[in-house]
Amino acid sequence: MKVSVISRSGKEVVRGGLELSNSATVADLQEAIYKRTKKFYPSRQRLTLPVPPGSKERPVVLNYKKSLNDYVDGNSDNITVVFKDLGPQVSYRTLFFFEYLGPLVLYPVFYYVNIYKYLGFEGERVIHPVQTYAMYYWCFHYAKRIFETFFVHRFSHATSPLSNVYRNCAYYWSFGCLIAYYVNHPHYLPVSDLQMKIGFGFGVICQIANFYCHILLRNLRKPDGPGGYQIPSGFLFNIVTCANYTTEIYQWLGFNIATQTLAGYLFVVVAASIMTNWALAKHRRLRKLFDGKEGRPKYPRRWVILPPFL
């Protein structure tokens, strides 16, 4: 089989094309491109079928698990694919590990080390019980996230652009330092004991629920499964499309009910905005894929992310 590899501008990426066996897969093609270019390793490649000029259709992305014959018209022995360089990549486990490691390590520094004396705050520092519980709650959350990264999550994509490491670390690490600074500040005024217990109690319940939601999502992506999108079900997924985001947002709401800082509430607002955009996109995608037509199941009516509001 003769494979022509071109860029989106029509320029040849691999001069003269590639000769592959008729049983070759898309993964074989990616390996062959890497051997010829010495630069574009498979996870850095995005291969699509060409679209006619002026067409508004989205190009078909080649699945690395499929045979090239699945994308060939008729009995043709030739195929043209469009190559896009995705840039340097890292595994999602690497990305998540580093973005969660920062908050896990940096927050206790503000609790255990009296950095405030170097910032002009003299006198003895009194640590309130809520500050201790907040530190444990915070560290438990990010330790859980790292555990889930390595032992629970199954990722739909193997890699992410390297630039996301810097962006995500800046987001998580800076918010971690900002919240830790104010919660552990010498002038921090704790909330009432009852409010603290309600906040942390609600938050812990949401953390446990969030973990169970991740287990359910893991079971949707079995290694020997069909792949692709499926309708999540069970537990909170029976009423909310993105129950994992719901419990994530509400667990931070519980943390902030207990600690009551402006920095913490700002983090909740920003995180909720980001996850709401993700949830709306996923909800629309699932409703479009499962429209009840041509034998496809119909996506049930559910909240998107924040019952009873959205």
C-alpha positions as CSV (number, residue, x, y, z in Angstrom):
1,M,0.0,0.0,0.0
2,K,1.3,3.4,-1.0
3,V,0.7,6.1,1.6
4,S,1.3,9.8,0.9
5,V,1.8,12.0,3.9
6,I,1.2,15.7,3.4
7,S,0.8,18.8,5.6
8,R,-2.3,20.8,5.7
9,S,-0.8,23.2,3.1
10,G,-0.3,20.2,0.8
11,K,3.5,19.9,1.2
12,E,5.0,16.4,1.4
13,V,6.0,15.5,5.0
14,V,7.7,12.3,3.9
15,R,9.2,12.6,0.4
16,G,8.1,9.9,-2.0
17,G,5.6,8.6,0.5
18,L,5.7,5.3,2.3
19,E,5.2,1.7,1.2
20,L,3.4,-0.4,3.8
21,S,1.8,-3.9,3.8
22,N,-1.9,-4.2,3.1
23,S,-2.5,-5.3,6.6
24,A,-0.7,-2.3,8.1
25,T,-2.5,-0.3,10.9
26,V,-2.5,3.4,11.6
27,A,0.0,2.7,14.4
28,D,2.3,1.1,11.9
29,L,2.1,4.2,9.7
30,Q,2.9,6.4,12.7
31,E,6.0,4.3,13.4
32,A,7.0,4.5,9.8
33,I,6.7,8.3,9.8
34,Y,8.8,8.5,12.9
35,K,11.6,6.3,11.3
36,R,11.7,8.5,8.3
37,T,11.5,11.9,10.0
38,K,13.5,11.0,13.2
39,K,11.5,13.7,15.0
40,F,7.8,13.2,15.0
41,Y,7.2,10.3,17.4
42,P,3.8,8.7,17.3
43,S,2.1,10.6,20.2
44,R,3.2,13.8,18.5
45,Q,1.3,13.0,15.3
46,R,-2.3,13.7,14.3
47,L,-3.3,12.0,11.1
48,T,-6.5,12.9,9.3
49,L,-8.1,12.2,5.9
50,P,-8.0,15.1,3.5
51,V,-11.2,17.2,3.1
52,P,-12.3,18.9,-0.2
53,P,-11.3,22.5,-0.5
54,G,-14.0,24.8,0.9
55,S,-15.7,22.0,2.8
56,K,-16.9,22.8,6.3
57,E,-16.8,19.2,7.4
58,R,-14.5,18.2,10.2
59,P,-11.7,15.9,9.0
60,V,-11.8,12.3,10.0
61,V,-9.0,11.5,12.6
62,L,-7.3,8.2,12.1
63,N,-7.5,5.8,15.0
64,Y,-4.2,4.2,15.8
65,K,-5.9,0.9,16.6
66,K,-7.6,0.6,13.2
67,S,-6.3,-0.8,9.9
68,L,-5.4,1.6,7.1
69,N,-7.8,-0.4,4.9
70,D,-10.6,0.9,7.0
71,Y,-9.9,4.4,5.5
72,V,-9.3,3.4,1.9
73,D,-12.0,3.9,-0.7
74,G,-12.9,0.7,-2.6
75,N,-10.0,-1.5,-3.7
76,S,-7.5,1.3,-4.0
77,D,-3.9,0.6,-2.9
78,N,-3.2,4.3,-2.3
79,I,-4.2,6.6,0.5
80,T,-3.3,10.2,1.3
81,V,-3.2,11.3,5.0
82,V,-2.8,14.8,6.4
83,F,-0.2,15.2,9.0
84,K,-0.2,17.7,11.9
85,D,2.6,18.1,14.4
86,L,1.1,18.3,17.9
87,G,4.4,19.5,19.4
88,P,6.3,18.0,22.3
89,Q,4.1,15.7,24.4
90,V,4.1,14.3,27.9
91,S,1.9,11.5,29.4
92,Y,-1.2,12.6,31.3
93,R,0.1,10.8,34.4
94,T,3.3,13.0,34.3
95,L,1.1,16.1,33.8
96,F,-1.2,15.3,36.6
97,F,1.5,14.2,39.0
98,F,3.4,17.5,38.8
99,E,0.4,19.8,38.9
100,Y,-0.9,18.0,42.1
101,L,2.5,17.6,43.7
102,G,3.0,21.4,44.1
103,P,-0.1,22.0,46.2
104,L,0.6,18.9,48.2
105,V,4.1,20.0,49.1
106,L,3.7,23.8,49.3
107,Y,0.6,24.1,51.5
108,P,2.2,22.4,54.6
109,V,5.2,24.8,54.3
110,F,2.9,27.7,55.2
111,Y,1.5,25.6,58.1
112,Y,4.7,24.2,59.6
113,V,7.2,27.0,58.8
114,N,6.5,30.5,60.2
115,I,7.3,32.4,57.0
116,Y,5.2,35.3,58.2
117,K,8.0,36.6,60.5
118,Y,10.1,37.2,57.4
119,L,7.2,39.3,56.0
120,G,7.0,41.6,59.0
121,F,4.5,39.9,61.3
122,E,6.1,39.8,64.7
123,G,4.9,38.0,67.8
124,E,3.8,34.5,68.7
125,R,1.8,32.6,66.1
126,V,-1.3,30.8,67.4
127,I,-2.4,27.8,65.3
128,H,-6.2,27.3,65.5
129,P,-7.8,23.8,65.2
130,V,-9.4,24.8,61.9
131,Q,-6.0,25.5,60.4
132,T,-4.8,22.1,61.3
133,Y,-7.9,20.3,59.9
134,A,-7.6,22.4,56.7
135,M,-4.0,21.3,56.2
136,Y,-5.0,17.6,56.6
137,Y,-8.0,18.1,54.4
138,W,-6.0,19.8,51.7
139,C,-3.2,17.2,51.7
140,F,-5.6,14.3,51.7
141,H,-7.3,15.7,48.6
142,Y,-4.1,16.1,46.6
143,A,-2.7,12.8,47.8
144,K,-6.0,11.2,46.6
145,R,-5.6,12.9,43.3
146,I,-2.1,11.6,42.8
147,F,-3.3,8.1,43.8
148,E,-6.1,8.3,41.3
149,T,-3.7,9.4,38.6
150,F,-1.6,6.3,38.9
151,F,-4.2,3.6,40.0
152,V,-7.7,4.7,39.0
153,H,-7.9,7.0,35.9
154,R,-7.9,5.6,32.4
155,F,-7.1,8.3,29.9
156,S,-8.9,8.7,26.5
157,H,-5.6,10.3,25.2
158,A,-2.2,9.0,26.1
159,T,-0.4,12.4,26.0
160,S,-0.8,16.1,26.4
161,P,1.2,19.0,25.0
162,L,4.2,19.8,27.1
163,S,3.1,23.4,27.4
164,N,0.1,22.2,29.6
165,V,2.6,21.2,32.3
166,Y,3.7,24.9,32.8
167,R,0.2,26.2,32.5
168,N,-1.4,23.7,34.9
169,C,1.4,23.9,37.4
170,A,1.1,27.7,37.4
171,Y,-2.6,27.4,38.1
172,Y,-2.5,24.8,40.9
173,W,0.7,25.9,42.6
174,S,-0.1,29.6,42.7
175,F,-3.6,29.0,44.1
176,G,-2.2,26.5,46.6
177,C,0.2,29.2,47.9
178,L,-2.4,31.9,47.9
179,I,-4.9,29.9,49.9
180,A,-2.3,28.5,52.3
181,Y,-1.0,32.0,52.9
182,Y,-4.4,33.3,54.1
183,V,-5.6,30.2,55.9
184,N,-2.4,30.0,58.0
185,H,-2.0,33.7,58.4
186,P,-1.2,35.0,62.0
187,H,-4.2,37.3,61.7
188,Y,-6.6,34.6,60.5
189,L,-9.9,34.6,62.4
190,P,-11.5,31.1,62.5
191,V,-15.2,30.5,62.0
192,S,-17.4,28.9,64.7
193,D,-16.8,25.4,65.7
194,L,-20.2,24.4,64.3
195,Q,-19.5,26.0,60.9
196,M,-16.2,24.3,60.7
197,K,-17.7,20.8,61.4
198,I,-20.4,21.4,58.8
199,G,-18.0,22.5,56.2
200,F,-15.4,19.8,56.6
201,G,-18.1,17.1,57.1
202,F,-19.8,18.1,53.9
203,G,-16.4,18.3,52.1
204,V,-15.3,14.8,53.2
205,I,-18.5,13.3,52.1
206,C,-18.0,14.9,48.7
207,Q,-14.4,13.7,48.5
208,I,-15.5,10.1,49.1
209,A,-18.3,10.5,46.5
210,N,-15.8,12.0,44.0
211,F,-13.6,9.0,44.4
212,Y,-16.5,6.6,43.7
213,C,-17.4,8.7,40.6
214,H,-13.9,8.2,39.3
215,I,-14.2,4.4,39.9
216,L,-17.4,4.4,37.8
217,L,-15.7,6.3,35.0
218,R,-12.8,3.9,35.1
219,N,-15.1,1.0,34.6
220,L,-16.5,2.7,31.4
221,R,-13.0,2.6,29.8
222,K,-12.1,-1.0,30.1
223,P,-8.8,-1.9,28.3
224,D,-10.6,-4.5,26.2
225,G,-13.8,-2.4,25.7
226,P,-15.1,-0.8,22.6
227,G,-13.7,2.7,23.5
228,G,-15.3,5.9,22.5
229,Y,-18.1,7.7,24.3
230,Q,-20.5,5.8,26.5
231,I,-23.4,7.0,28.7
232,P,-22.2,7.1,32.3
233,S,-24.6,5.5,34.8
234,G,-24.8,4.6,38.4
235,F,-24.7,6.6,41.7
236,L,-24.9,10.4,41.0
237,F,-24.4,9.8,37.2
238,N,-28.1,8.8,37.1
239,I,-29.0,12.4,37.7
240,V,-25.9,14.5,36.7
241,T,-23.9,14.2,33.5
242,C,-20.6,15.2,35.1
243,A,-21.0,14.0,38.7
244,N,-17.3,13.9,39.1
245,Y,-17.1,17.7,38.5
246,T,-20.1,18.2,40.8
247,T,-18.5,16.5,43.7
248,E,-15.2,18.2,43.0
249,I,-16.8,21.7,43.2
250,Y,-18.9,20.9,46.2
251,Q,-15.9,19.5,48.2
252,W,-14.1,22.8,47.7
253,L,-17.3,24.6,48.7
254,G,-17.2,22.6,52.0
255,F,-13.5,23.5,52.5
256,N,-14.3,27.1,52.1
257,I,-17.4,27.0,54.4
258,A,-15.0,25.7,57.1
259,T,-12.1,28.1,56.4
260,Q,-13.8,31.2,55.0
261,T,-11.2,33.0,52.9
262,L,-11.6,35.2,49.9
263,A,-8.7,33.4,48.2
264,G,-10.5,30.0,48.7
265,Y,-13.8,31.3,47.3
266,L,-11.9,32.8,44.3
267,F,-10.4,29.3,43.6
268,V,-13.9,27.8,43.7
269,V,-15.3,30.3,41.3
270,V,-12.5,29.9,38.8
271,A,-12.5,26.1,39.1
272,A,-16.3,25.9,38.8
273,S,-16.2,28.1,35.7
274,I,-13.6,25.9,34.0
275,M,-15.4,22.6,34.9
276,T,-18.8,24.0,33.9
277,N,-17.4,24.7,30.4
278,W,-16.1,21.2,30.2
279,A,-19.4,19.8,31.5
280,L,-21.5,21.7,29.0
281,A,-19.3,20.6,26.1
282,K,-19.5,16.9,27.2
283,H,-23.3,17.1,27.8
284,R,-23.9,18.5,24.3
285,R,-21.6,15.9,22.8
286,L,-23.4,13.0,24.6
287,R,-26.8,14.3,23.6
288,K,-25.7,14.6,20.0
289,L,-24.1,11.1,19.9
290,F,-27.0,9.4,21.7
291,D,-29.9,10.9,19.9
292,G,-32.2,7.9,19.9
293,K,-32.1,7.6,16.1
294,E,-31.0,4.7,13.9
295,G,-30.8,2.3,16.8
296,R,-28.7,4.5,19.0
297,P,-29.8,4.9,22.7
298,K,-31.3,8.3,23.7
299,Y,-29.4,10.2,26.3
300,P,-31.6,10.6,29.4
301,R,-32.6,14.0,30.8
302,R,-30.1,15.0,33.5
303,W,-28.6,17.9,35.3
304,V,-25.3,19.0,33.7
305,I,-23.1,19.7,36.6
306,L,-24.5,21.8,39.5
307,P,-27.9,20.6,40.6
308,P,-30.3,22.2,41.4
309,F,-28.9,25.2,39.3
310,L,-27.5,23.7,36.1
